[in-house]
Amino acid sequence: MSAIEVFGLRKSYGPREVLHGVSFAVEVGEVFALLGPNGAGKTTTVEILEGYRSRDDGEVRVLGRDPARAGRDFRARIGIVLQSSAVYPLLTVRETLDLFAGYYPRPRDPGEVIELVGLREKADARVRTLSGGQLRRLDLALALVGDPELIFLDEPTTGFDPAARRQAWETIRDLRSLGKSILLTTHYMEEAQRLSDRIAILADGRIATTGSPRELLSEQGVVEIRFRRNGEDVVMTTTDPTRVLHEITSEALAEGVELEGIEVHPRTLEDVYLELTREQAEV
Amino acid sequence: MRLFAHELRAQQQLFWRNREAAFFSFLFPIILLVLLGSVYGDNEIDGVRGSTYLLAGLIGYGVAATAFASLAITLVVRREAGLLKRVRGTPLSPAIYLAAVIGSMVIVIALQAVAQVLIGRFLLNADWPASPASFVATLVMGAASFAALGLAVTTVVRTAEGSSAVVNALYLPMAFISGSFFSPRDMPRFLEVISEALPLTYLLRLIRSTFIEGELLSSSPGAIAAVLVWGIFGLAVALRMFRWEPREGMSGA
């Protein structure tokens, strides 16, 4: 069963169409990452799924409902981390969680959620005294306090230091192991690669490719070989590195030239991503 | 009802913790009463003891300051910060949320009016309200109409920074021209004409007739109609145009 199904989604702002027929599906219990450069349409897509924006065309089902027409019972089943949105600066962390927990029919215990996101020592601090990273953790806590089935995370770790990011990843993995479905948008390739079961790359209002991190890598050739030869940079990608390396090195030996700074490394998701989104950047 | 009480409690907490806003909408009308009352309290205005006359006017000013100005500024600041959008993403119904925010302002108005009446009576020798039930009914109706206008005005304010400027530019001249601080009888003709169009003019007329002259609210149908027409106009604008999302909403992709 799918938690989210999107087919042929289109959206324009005035004369400018920003989504040109986006299709993908998120299965129940998986972490699905939507990757893409700024302006690709990630937030527009996510906000249509959350019920904030209308769509111009296409089919959308979130938890079996059309989010454009779904009401309070639908919002009780989803949790949202928006990219930027304030919390009451004059309430404490605990008061904020108590307030929002009251909106849901079956909330989690606010104290437990504060613990989960690592804000226990800040529980009685006013929200306005929190750091950027702590505010992001409060965002996450507010998305979890209603005990949702499906969680939308729009760039949840932007502005985190590496330790806080690891901690957030742990939390997301814990949520996954509880059977929650998660739709994540991110700029961080490492984040998508480590956390998600599947990834869709959104470029210029279209899904450029979808698959598990492993599939995306193998689809694009697994290994990259770089060296300098006669002062010229050479980059090769191959799925057959043993044979290719043997060929280049024998050739170089036969000709008596040195392959300076030779490196062999697996391609990262970042390489794939940059390749797929390069066209858009160049336009 | 449980959710309304839950939200109302939080809104009250938020109001009193925001010291600057609490000062301007709660304390300032009270301070004005003490200042103006000390200077003109013993004079006679429109054939009435000055302190009683000013008390009635400043209670009306307090209604506009809180139900209209404070409500509008609070909501614009929350909207532009993305707070209203966040609330909209929860199962809390938008109607309950707004009802609680407005309800919180009504509590403030009630406390303010009680404080003004007590200060007027015991510090400035003003009279008690002559027709208490009609006076309270007038305040409730005034608060509802001005809250509707407060919701409406949020739709024309674009930024949080501009909210106090726009709102103050609307309601301070209105408070002046409608005669919150003196008798409108001495005003030049052109201001009088403008004042005839303003909702606060009619609310003040109702407050004065119930508080000072002991009339029943029902004896001034024309003024009631004027206050309600403004309120309904505000509500109609708010229902059509009220926004929950910050302005930048359209550009982010």
HADDOCK unambig.tbl for C-alpha pairs under 7 A between the chains (distance, minus, plus):
assign (segid A and resid 39 and name CA) (segid B and resid 253 and name CA) 4.85 0.50 0.50
assign (segid A and resid 40 and name CA) (segid B and resid 253 and name CA) 6.43 0.50 0.50
assign (segid A and resid 41 and name CA) (segid B and resid 253 and name CA) 4.49 0.50 0.50
assign (segid A and resid 42 and name CA) (segid B and resid 253 and name CA) 6.06 0.50 0.50
assign (segid A and resid 43 and name CA) (segid B and resid 252 and name CA) 6.95 0.50 0.50
assign (segid A and resid 43 and name CA) (segid B and resid 253 and name CA) 5.09 0.50 0.50
assign (segid A and resid 44 and name CA) (segid B and resid 253 and name CA) 5.10 0.50 0.50
assign (segid A and resid 72 and name CA) (segid B and resid 91 and name CA) 4.44 0.50 0.50
assign (segid A and resid 73 and name CA) (segid B and resid 91 and name CA) 6.69 0.50 0.50
assign (segid A and resid 75 and name CA) (segid B and resid 89 and name CA) 6.45 0.50 0.50
assign (segid A and resid 75 and name CA) (segid B and resid 90 and name CA) 5.55 0.50 0.50
assign (segid A and resid 75 and name CA) (segid B and resid 91 and name CA) 5.08 0.50 0.50
assign (segid A and resid 76 and name CA) (segid B and resid 90 and name CA) 6.58 0.50 0.50
assign (segid A and resid 76 and name CA) (segid B and resid 91 and name CA) 5.27 0.50 0.50
assign (segid A and resid 85 and name CA) (segid B and resid 81 and name CA) 5.97 0.50 0.50
assign (segid A and resid 85 and name CA) (segid B and resid 82 and name CA) 4.28 0.50 0.50
assign (segid A and resid 85 and name CA) (segid B and resid 83 and name CA) 5.88 0.50 0.50
assign (segid A and resid 85 and name CA) (segid B and resid 86 and name CA) 6.72 0.50 0.50
assign (segid A and resid 86 and name CA) (segid B and resid 81 and name CA) 5.34 0.50 0.50
assign (segid A and resid 86 and name CA) (segid B and resid 82 and name CA) 5.48 0.50 0.50
assign (segid A and resid 86 and name CA) (segid B and resid 83 and name CA) 5.13 0.50 0.50
assign (segid A and resid 87 and name CA) (segid B and resid 83 and name CA) 5.99 0.50 0.50
assign (segid A and resid 90 and name CA) (segid B and resid 14 and name CA) 6.46 0.50 0.50
assign (segid A and resid 90 and name CA) (segid B and resid 17 and name CA) 6.57 0.50 0.50
assign (segid A and resid 103 and name CA) (segid B and resid 90 and name CA) 6.83 0.50 0.50
assign (segid A and resid 103 and name CA) (segid B and resid 91 and name CA) 5.99 0.50 0.50
assign (segid A and resid 103 and name CA) (segid B and resid 92 and name CA) 5.25 0.50 0.50
assign (segid A and resid 104 and name CA) (segid B and resid 91 and name CA) 6.31 0.50 0.50
